Amino acid sequence: MEPEIIRERVSEIKGKREALIRLLEQPDLGMLRIDVNQAIEEMDDLLEEFKQTFPDLDLN
């Protein structure tokens, strides 16, 4: 897979992370809050691994 395609897909994940952050702000989330936090943590790990693997590709 080309690095550019990977960059595009990781950028999509980064955008979805922002949606999860907004969801986390909802007061009526209940037990789902645990799953949302876990998803955000896993996305953060993925984004960090991407930066380490492809330091010259920017996600912005």
Residue, then its C-alpha position, 0 to 999 in steps of 0.5 A: m500500500e502506498p504511503e499516501i493512501i495510508r496517510e489519507r486513511v489515517s486522516e479519516i481516522k483523525g477526523k472520526r476521533e474529533a467526532l468521538i471527542r464531541l460525543l464525549e461531551q454529551p452528558d447522557l452518555g452513561m456507560l458508553r463513555i467507557d467505550v468512547n474513551q477506549a476508542i479515543e485512546e486506541m486512535d491516539d496510539l494509532l496516530e502516534e505509531f503513524k507519526q513514528t513510521f512516516p515522520d515526513l508525512d503530515l496529517n494536516 
